[in-house]
Amino acid sequence: MEYNPRGHSDTEENSVDSIFNYVSYVLKRWWIVVIVAVVCAAIGFAYAKLSYVPKYSSNIKFVANNRSEGTIITGQSSSDLMAGGTLANNYRYLLTTTRGLLQLVADDVYSATGYRMTYRQIAECIKANVITDTSWVDLTVTTNDPDVSYAIAVAYTNHYDDFAQDAFPATTLKVVDKPYKADRPDSDRTKLLYTAAGLLLGAFITIAVFCLIVAAKDTLKSSDDINKRLDLKLLGSVGKVSKKNSKMPILITDKNTGFSFVETFKLIRTKVESFSAKENAKTFVVTSTLEDEGKTTISCNLAIALAKNGKSVLLIDGDLRKPAVSSTLGIPAGGENGLYGIIKGDKSAADTVRYSEKYNLFLMLNGDNIPDAAEVLSDDKLGVTLSELEKEFDYIIIDSAPAGVIADTAILAAEADAIILVVREDTASVRRIRRTVEDLGTSNTEIVGCVYNIAEGNFTNRIKAYRGGKKYGYGYGYGYGYGYGQSKKNSKKK
């Protein structure tokens, strides 16, 4: 286990971060939870309203006493009250379960209302409770008809005494509050209960589904996964950067990106320079598995970092289908066609390379979208061109297309010295990244390592990020996927 200056093990931190992954996923989709919860609450309310049947209750209050004569309510000792409480529970059982009493009540109800009920139905309509710390028994009769409820209650007052005397001859049970006929339905709480239940159930189900999705997503959650799950070296972990304007490029030349962001690219630069010195490598292809993983931002910042160290650096926009270097650097590409123009023989390398004083970089930009990029890059002129350019520059950084989407990158990689793979946190599945690594392996070009990108860090850092409201990372996509490639009317005319 690695040393942790905070005194917590990596396992503990990963556990906390794992919990935050679930919380983060739910918070980002809070509006879905709200919508589903509200819909379920509405369904619960509608069900309660449609299924509502008014109920009417009549109530009788009894008091039990352990003496057969004398004052019932006053003049009782503490021992009498305690005995009365126990006796009240016995009477409660007698009133609700005695079949003979229930049958007499049913007969009286039929005589009074003409409504036929069995003794079991009578038992279902009544509820008797002993009031805590007293000898009082509260009997409530509830049915759909106020006349029936009242008739049942009256029948109880007519017949209970005979059964009570037979069961407990040395005691008394008296009615102290006679029943009244209900003039309005009982208060209905089912709408509130069903609405609240629907709200909670909808939220719970939605959150549970989200948690299952997170559990099923086989993505990288920390920079440690680069080595553990991909068996690749980590060049650097680039943290998420907050930007008020999401359209502004995120470059190390901008002081607002922060000290940590700049230092990370210095670290990556050092590792790239070390690899270059050992392997005599000059040309590096930067790619990712999917779109929107930030490969162009990594390419541009790595090139700038190398140039700041006094190196002669050429940055090539090798993504012929969706060129993005010019927009990331804020330099108009115009009608420039970079590699395409050289390979097609329309221009020489000297014609396509331009110098940027702002970044101290040499650039080969591409302003057009080339739909047949794979065929163009397969030309033998690509290798010849790169070999000639290596004679003029210390480093060549090529921003390529996502290797997990199209085959262009594998073709470029075959002519390069090394590959840098950009992996965005919690984006591409491990299985797909591995497949991309296998595809790149066919080029016989070494993957020097991975840049773990747009990392939100540990639990504390993520909480701080959320406090600031909406945050913008970098590595904005340009619509690969099914929309990758342009229609011929929007592409360069051949």
C-alpha positions as CSV (number, residue, x, y, z in Angstrom):
1,M,0.0,0.0,0.0
2,E,1.4,3.4,-0.9
3,Y,2.1,6.0,1.7
4,N,-0.7,8.5,2.1
5,P,0.2,11.7,4.0
6,R,-3.4,12.2,5.1
7,G,-3.4,8.9,7.0
8,H,-6.0,7.1,4.9
9,S,-5.4,4.1,2.8
10,D,-5.9,4.2,-1.0
11,T,-8.7,1.7,-0.5
12,E,-10.6,4.1,1.8
13,E,-10.2,7.0,-0.6
14,N,-11.2,4.9,-3.6
15,S,-14.3,3.8,-1.6
16,V,-15.2,7.4,-0.9
17,D,-14.6,8.3,-4.5
18,S,-16.7,5.4,-5.6
19,I,-19.6,6.6,-3.5
20,F,-19.2,10.1,-5.0
21,N,-19.3,8.6,-8.5
22,Y,-22.9,7.4,-7.7
23,V,-23.8,10.7,-6.1
24,S,-22.3,12.7,-8.9
25,Y,-24.2,10.7,-11.6
26,V,-27.5,11.3,-9.8
27,L,-26.9,15.0,-9.2
28,K,-26.1,15.6,-12.8
29,R,-29.5,14.1,-13.7
30,W,-31.5,15.5,-10.8
31,W,-34.1,16.8,-13.1
32,I,-34.9,13.3,-14.3
33,V,-35.3,12.2,-10.7
34,V,-37.7,15.1,-10.1
35,I,-39.7,14.5,-13.3
36,V,-40.2,10.8,-12.5
37,A,-41.0,11.5,-8.9
38,V,-43.6,14.1,-9.8
39,V,-45.2,11.8,-12.4
40,C,-45.4,9.0,-9.9
41,A,-46.9,11.4,-7.3
42,A,-49.5,12.5,-9.9
43,I,-50.3,8.8,-10.6
44,G,-50.7,8.1,-6.8
45,F,-52.9,11.1,-6.4
46,A,-55.1,10.2,-9.4
47,Y,-55.4,6.6,-8.1
48,A,-56.4,7.8,-4.7
49,K,-59.0,10.2,-6.1
50,L,-60.5,7.6,-8.5
51,S,-60.6,4.8,-6.0
52,Y,-61.9,7.0,-3.1
53,V,-65.0,5.7,-1.3
54,P,-66.3,7.9,1.5
55,K,-66.3,6.3,4.9
56,Y,-68.6,7.2,7.9
57,S,-67.8,6.4,11.5
58,S,-69.7,6.2,14.8
59,N,-67.9,6.1,18.1
60,I,-68.6,4.6,21.5
61,K,-66.5,5.2,24.6
62,F,-66.6,2.6,27.5
63,V,-64.9,2.7,30.9
64,A,-64.0,-0.5,32.7
65,N,-63.9,-0.9,36.5
66,N,-62.8,-3.8,38.7
67,R,-65.7,-3.3,41.1
68,S,-69.3,-4.3,40.4
69,E,-70.8,-1.6,42.5
70,G,-70.0,1.9,43.6
71,T,-68.7,4.9,41.7
72,I,-67.2,4.1,38.4
73,I,-65.4,7.3,37.4
74,T,-64.6,8.9,40.8
75,G,-63.3,7.5,44.0
76,Q,-60.9,5.0,42.5
77,S,-57.6,4.1,44.0
78,S,-54.4,3.8,42.0
79,S,-54.7,0.0,42.3
80,D,-58.2,0.2,40.9
81,L,-57.0,2.2,37.9
82,M,-54.2,-0.2,37.2
83,A,-56.6,-3.2,37.4
84,G,-59.0,-1.2,35.3
85,G,-56.4,-0.8,32.6
86,T,-55.8,-4.5,32.4
87,L,-59.5,-5.1,32.5
88,A,-60.0,-2.7,29.6
89,N,-57.8,-4.8,27.4
90,N,-59.8,-7.9,28.2
91,Y,-63.0,-6.0,27.3
92,R,-61.5,-4.8,24.1
93,Y,-60.9,-8.4,23.1
94,L,-64.4,-9.4,24.2
95,L,-66.0,-6.6,22.1
96,T,-64.2,-7.5,18.9
97,T,-64.0,-11.3,18.9
98,T,-67.1,-12.7,20.7
99,R,-69.1,-14.4,18.0
100,G,-72.4,-14.3,19.9
101,L,-72.2,-10.6,20.4
102,L,-71.2,-9.9,16.8
103,Q,-74.1,-12.1,15.5
104,L,-76.7,-10.2,17.7
105,V,-75.3,-6.9,16.4
106,A,-75.7,-8.2,12.8
107,D,-79.3,-9.2,13.5
108,D,-80.1,-5.7,14.9
109,V,-78.5,-4.0,11.9
110,Y,-80.7,-6.0,9.5
111,S,-83.8,-5.2,11.5
112,A,-82.9,-1.4,11.6
113,T,-81.6,-0.9,8.1
114,G,-82.5,-4.0,6.1
115,Y,-78.8,-4.5,5.3
116,R,-77.7,-8.1,5.8
117,M,-74.3,-8.6,7.3
118,T,-72.5,-11.6,8.7
119,Y,-70.7,-11.6,12.1
120,R,-67.3,-11.6,10.2
121,Q,-68.3,-8.5,8.3
122,I,-69.3,-6.8,11.6
123,A,-65.9,-7.7,13.0
124,E,-64.2,-6.1,10.0
125,C,-66.0,-2.8,10.5
126,I,-65.0,-2.3,14.1
127,K,-61.9,-1.2,15.8
128,A,-61.4,-1.0,19.6
129,N,-58.5,0.6,21.3
130,V,-57.6,1.1,24.9
131,I,-56.5,4.6,25.7
132,T,-53.0,4.6,27.1
133,D,-52.7,4.6,30.9
134,T,-56.5,4.6,31.4
135,S,-59.3,2.1,31.7
136,W,-61.1,3.6,28.7
137,V,-62.1,1.6,25.6
138,D,-62.7,3.5,22.4
139,L,-64.8,1.5,19.9
140,T,-65.1,2.9,16.4
141,V,-67.5,1.6,13.7
142,T,-66.7,2.5,10.1
143,T,-68.6,1.6,6.9
144,N,-69.6,3.2,3.6
145,D,-73.1,4.0,4.9
146,P,-73.6,6.4,7.9
147,D,-76.9,4.6,8.8
148,V,-75.2,1.2,8.9
149,S,-72.4,2.6,11.0
150,Y,-74.8,4.1,13.5
151,A,-77.0,1.0,13.6
152,I,-73.9,-1.2,14.5
153,A,-72.9,1.2,17.2
154,V,-76.4,1.3,18.7
155,A,-76.6,-2.5,18.6
156,Y,-73.4,-2.7,20.6
157,T,-74.8,-0.5,23.3
158,N,-77.9,-2.8,23.5
159,H,-76.0,-6.1,23.8
160,Y,-72.5,-5.6,25.2
161,D,-73.6,-5.6,28.9
162,D,-74.9,-9.1,29.0
163,F,-71.7,-10.6,27.5
164,A,-69.5,-8.4,29.8
165,Q,-71.3,-9.6,32.9
166,D,-71.1,-13.2,31.9
167,A,-67.4,-12.9,31.2
168,F,-66.4,-10.7,34.2
169,P,-69.2,-10.8,36.7
170,A,-67.3,-9.0,39.5
171,T,-66.6,-6.0,37.2
172,T,-68.4,-3.3,35.3
173,L,-68.2,-1.9,31.7
174,K,-70.2,1.3,31.2
175,V,-71.0,3.5,28.2
176,V,-69.8,7.0,28.9
177,D,-70.2,8.5,25.4
178,K,-73.1,7.3,23.3
179,P,-72.8,7.0,19.5
180,Y,-74.0,9.6,17.1
181,K,-74.9,9.3,13.5
182,A,-72.1,10.8,11.2
183,D,-73.3,13.8,9.2
184,R,-70.2,14.0,7.0
185,P,-67.6,11.5,5.7
186,D,-64.4,10.8,7.7
187,S,-61.4,12.9,6.8
188,D,-59.5,11.4,3.9
189,R,-55.7,11.2,4.0
190,T,-55.3,8.6,1.2
191,K,-54.7,11.3,-1.4
192,L,-51.8,12.7,0.6
193,L,-50.5,9.3,1.5
194,Y,-50.6,8.0,-2.1
195,T,-49.1,11.2,-3.4
196,A,-46.2,11.0,-1.0
197,A,-45.7,7.3,-1.6
198,G,-45.7,7.9,-5.4
199,L,-43.2,10.7,-5.0
200,L,-40.8,8.7,-2.8
201,L,-41.2,5.5,-4.9
202,G,-40.5,7.4,-8.1
203,A,-37.4,9.0,-6.7
204,F,-36.2,5.8,-5.2
205,I,-36.7,3.8,-8.4
206,T,-35.0,6.4,-10.6
207,I,-32.0,6.7,-8.2
208,A,-31.7,2.9,-8.1
209,V,-31.7,2.7,-11.9
210,F,-29.0,5.4,-12.0
211,C,-26.9,3.4,-9.5
212,L,-27.3,0.3,-11.6
213,I,-26.1,2.2,-14.6
214,V,-23.0,3.5,-12.8
215,A,-22.3,0.0,-11.5
216,A,-22.6,-1.4,-15.1
217,K,-20.4,1.3,-16.6
218,D,-16.9,-0.2,-16.9
219,T,-15.1,3.1,-17.2
220,L,-11.9,4.5,-15.6
221,K,-12.7,6.3,-12.3
222,S,-9.1,7.3,-11.3
223,S,-5.6,7.7,-12.8
224,D,-4.6,4.5,-10.9
225,D,-6.7,2.5,-13.3
226,I,-4.4,3.4,-16.2
227,N,-1.8,1.0,-14.9
228,K,-4.0,-1.4,-13.0
229,R,-6.6,-2.0,-15.7
230,L,-4.9,-1.0,-19.0
231,D,-1.3,-1.9,-18.1
232,L,-0.1,1.4,-19.6
233,K,2.1,4.1,-18.2
234,L,0.6,7.3,-16.9
235,L,2.2,10.4,-18.4
236,G,0.1,12.8,-16.3
237,S,-3.3,13.4,-14.8
238,V,-4.8,16.7,-16.1
239,G,-7.4,18.1,-13.7
240,K,-10.7,19.7,-14.7
241,V,-10.4,23.4,-15.4
242,S,-13.2,25.8,-14.7
243,K,-14.0,28.3,-17.4
244,K,-16.6,31.0,-17.4
245,N,-16.7,30.9,-21.2
246,S,-16.8,27.3,-22.5
247,K,-15.8,28.5,-26.0
248,M,-12.4,29.9,-24.9
249,P,-9.5,27.6,-25.5
250,I,-7.8,26.1,-22.4
251,L,-4.1,26.6,-22.8
252,I,-1.1,26.8,-20.5
253,T,-0.4,30.3,-21.9
254,D,-3.6,31.4,-20.1
255,K,-2.8,32.2,-16.5
256,N,-6.4,31.6,-15.5
257,T,-5.9,27.8,-16.1
258,G,-4.0,27.6,-12.8
259,F,-0.7,26.5,-11.6
260,S,-1.6,22.8,-11.4
261,F,-2.7,22.7,-15.0
262,V,0.5,24.3,-16.2
263,E,2.8,22.1,-14.0
264,T,1.0,18.9,-15.2
265,F,2.0,19.7,-18.8
266,K,5.6,20.4,-17.7
267,L,5.6,16.9,-16.1
268,I,4.2,15.3,-19.3
269,R,6.8,17.3,-21.4
270,T,9.6,15.9,-19.2
271,K,8.4,12.3,-19.7
272,V,8.1,12.8,-23.5
273,E,11.6,14.4,-23.7
274,S,13.0,11.4,-21.7
275,F,11.4,8.9,-24.0
276,S,12.5,10.8,-27.0
277,A,16.1,10.9,-25.8
278,K,16.1,7.1,-25.1
279,E,14.3,6.0,-28.2
280,N,15.4,8.8,-30.6
281,A,11.7,9.5,-31.1
282,K,10.5,12.8,-32.7
283,T,7.0,12.2,-34.1
284,F,4.2,11.6,-31.6
285,V,0.6,10.9,-32.5
286,V,-1.9,12.0,-29.9
287,T,-5.2,10.2,-30.0
288,S,-8.1,9.0,-27.9
289,T,-10.7,6.2,-28.0
290,L,-13.8,8.4,-28.4
291,E,-14.6,11.9,-29.3
292,D,-14.8,14.6,-26.6
293,E,-11.9,13.2,-24.6
294,G,-9.7,16.3,-25.0
295,K,-7.0,15.0,-27.3
296,T,-6.7,18.3,-29.3
297,T,-6.3,20.3,-26.1
298,I,-3.6,17.8,-24.9
299,S,-1.9,18.0,-28.3
300,C,-1.8,21.8,-28.4
301,N,-0.6,22.2,-24.8
302,L,2.1,19.5,-25.1
303,A,3.4,21.2,-28.2
304,I,3.4,24.6,-26.5
305,A,5.1,23.2,-23.4
306,L,7.9,21.6,-25.6
307,A,8.3,24.9,-27.5
308,K,8.6,26.8,-24.2
309,N,11.5,24.6,-23.3
310,G,13.4,25.9,-26.3
311,K,12.5,23.1,-28.8
312,S,11.6,23.5,-32.4
313,V,8.1,22.0,-32.5
314,L,5.7,21.4,-35.4
315,L,2.1,20.8,-34.5
316,I,0.2,19.0,-37.3
317,D,-3.6,18.8,-37.5
318,G,-3.8,15.2,-38.5
319,D,-7.6,14.9,-38.0
320,L,-8.5,15.5,-41.7
321,R,-12.2,14.8,-41.1
322,K,-12.8,17.1,-38.2
323,P,-9.8,19.5,-37.9
324,A,-9.8,21.3,-34.5
325,V,-6.3,22.6,-33.9
326,S,-7.0,26.0,-35.4
327,S,-10.1,26.6,-33.3
328,T,-8.3,25.4,-30.1
329,L,-5.4,27.8,-30.7
330,G,-7.7,30.6,-32.0
331,I,-5.8,30.8,-35.3
332,P,-8.0,30.9,-38.5
333,A,-7.1,28.1,-40.9
334,G,-8.7,29.7,-43.9
335,G,-8.5,27.4,-46.9
336,E,-5.4,25.6,-45.7
337,N,-5.3,21.9,-46.3
338,G,-2.1,20.8,-44.5
339,L,-1.2,17.2,-45.0
340,Y,-3.9,16.7,-47.6
341,G,-2.4,19.3,-49.9
342,I,1.1,17.8,-49.5
343,I,0.0,14.2,-50.1
344,K,-2.1,15.3,-53.1
345,G,0.9,17.2,-54.5
346,D,-0.9,20.5,-54.5
347,K,1.6,22.1,-52.1
348,S,5.0,21.5,-50.6
349,A,5.8,21.2,-46.9
350,A,7.3,24.7,-47.0
351,D,4.0,26.1,-48.4
352,T,1.9,24.5,-45.6
353,V,4.0,25.2,-42.5
354,R,3.4,28.5,-40.8
355,Y,4.9,30.0,-37.7
356,S,2.9,31.4,-34.7
357,E,4.8,34.0,-32.7
358,K,2.1,33.9,-30.0
359,Y,2.9,30.3,-29.2
360,N,6.4,30.0,-30.6
361,L,5.1,27.0,-32.7
362,F,5.2,25.9,-36.2
363,L,1.8,24.8,-37.4
364,M,0.4,22.7,-40.2
365,L,-3.3,23.4,-40.1
366,N,-6.2,22.0,-42.0
367,G,-9.3,24.1,-42.6
368,D,-11.2,21.6,-44.8
369,N,-13.1,18.5,-44.0
370,I,-11.8,15.5,-45.9
371,P,-14.3,12.6,-46.0
372,D,-11.8,10.1,-47.7
373,A,-9.1,10.8,-45.1
374,A,-8.1,7.1,-44.7
375,E,-7.4,6.7,-48.4
376,V,-5.4,10.0,-48.5
377,L,-3.3,9.0,-45.4
378,S,-2.6,5.6,-46.9
379,D,-0.5,7.2,-49.6
380,D,3.2,6.5,-49.4
381,K,3.8,10.3,-49.5
382,L,2.8,10.5,-45.8
383,G,5.9,8.6,-44.6
384,V,8.1,10.5,-46.9
385,T,6.7,13.8,-45.8
386,L,7.1,13.0,-42.1
387,S,10.7,11.9,-42.6
388,E,11.5,15.2,-44.3
389,L,9.9,17.2,-41.6
390,E,11.8,15.3,-38.8
391,K,15.0,16.7,-40.3
392,E,13.7,20.3,-39.7
393,F,12.1,20.0,-36.2
394,D,13.0,18.6,-32.8
395,Y,9.5,17.4,-32.2
396,I,6.4,16.7,-34.4
397,I,3.1,16.5,-32.5
398,I,0.2,15.1,-34.6
399,D,-3.4,15.7,-33.4
400,S,-5.2,12.7,-34.9
401,A,-8.8,11.5,-35.0
402,P,-10.2,9.2,-32.3
403,A,-8.6,5.8,-32.8
404,G,-11.7,4.0,-31.5
405,V,-14.0,5.6,-34.1
406,I,-12.1,5.5,-37.4
407,A,-9.0,3.9,-38.9
408,D,-7.1,7.1,-39.7
409,T,-5.1,7.2,-36.6
410,A,-3.7,3.7,-37.0
411,I,-2.4,4.7,-40.5
412,L,-0.8,7.8,-39.0
413,A,0.7,5.9,-36.1
414,A,2.4,3.5,-38.5
415,E,4.6,6.4,-39.7
416,A,5.2,7.9,-36.3
417,D,7.7,7.1,-33.5
418,A,5.3,6.9,-30.6
419,I,1.6,7.2,-29.6
420,I,0.1,9.2,-26.7
421,L,-3.3,8.0,-25.7
422,V,-5.7,10.5,-24.1
423,V,-8.2,8.9,-21.7
424,R,-11.0,11.0,-20.3
425,E,-12.3,10.2,-16.8
426,D,-15.4,8.1,-16.7
427,T,-16.0,8.2,-20.5
428,A,-14.9,5.3,-22.6
429,S,-15.4,1.7,-21.3
430,V,-12.3,-0.2,-20.4
431,R,-13.1,-2.9,-23.0
432,R,-13.3,-0.3,-25.8
433,I,-10.0,1.3,-24.7
434,R,-8.3,-2.1,-24.7
435,R,-9.7,-2.7,-28.2
436,T,-8.3,0.7,-29.3
437,V,-4.9,-0.2,-27.8
438,E,-5.0,-3.5,-29.8
439,D,-5.9,-1.7,-33.0
440,L,-3.0,0.7,-32.5
441,G,-0.8,-2.2,-31.8
442,T,-1.1,-3.3,-35.5
443,S,0.9,-0.2,-36.4
444,N,3.9,-1.6,-34.5
445,T,4.4,1.9,-32.9
446,E,4.8,2.0,-29.2
447,I,2.3,3.7,-26.9
448,V,4.5,5.8,-24.7
449,G,1.7,6.3,-22.2
450,C,-1.6,7.8,-21.3
451,V,-2.8,11.2,-20.3
452,Y,-5.7,10.9,-17.8
453,N,-7.8,13.8,-18.7
454,I,-10.4,16.1,-17.1
455,A,-10.0,14.4,-13.8
456,E,-12.2,15.6,-11.0
457,G,-9.9,14.2,-8.4
458,N,-10.8,12.9,-4.9
459,F,-14.1,13.4,-3.0
460,T,-13.1,16.8,-1.5
461,N,-12.0,18.3,-4.8
462,R,-15.1,17.2,-6.5
463,I,-17.3,18.8,-3.8
464,K,-15.4,22.0,-4.2
465,A,-16.0,21.8,-8.0
466,Y,-19.7,21.5,-7.5
467,R,-20.0,24.4,-5.1
468,G,-19.1,26.8,-7.9
469,G,-22.1,25.8,-10.0
470,K,-21.8,24.9,-13.6
471,K,-18.2,24.1,-14.6
472,Y,-16.7,23.7,-18.0
473,G,-14.0,21.2,-18.7
474,Y,-12.2,20.9,-21.9
475,G,-11.8,18.5,-24.7
476,Y,-15.0,19.5,-26.4
477,G,-16.1,17.2,-29.1
478,Y,-17.0,18.0,-32.7
479,G,-19.6,15.5,-33.3
480,Y,-18.0,12.3,-34.3
481,G,-20.1,9.2,-33.8
482,Y,-22.7,8.7,-36.4
483,G,-22.2,12.2,-37.7
484,Y,-18.5,11.7,-38.3
485,G,-17.5,12.9,-41.8
486,Q,-19.2,15.5,-43.9
487,S,-21.5,15.2,-46.8
488,K,-19.8,15.8,-50.2
489,K,-21.5,19.1,-50.7
490,N,-19.8,20.4,-47.5
491,S,-16.4,18.7,-48.1
492,K,-13.5,19.8,-50.2
493,K,-14.2,19.5,-53.9
494,K,-11.7,17.2,-55.6
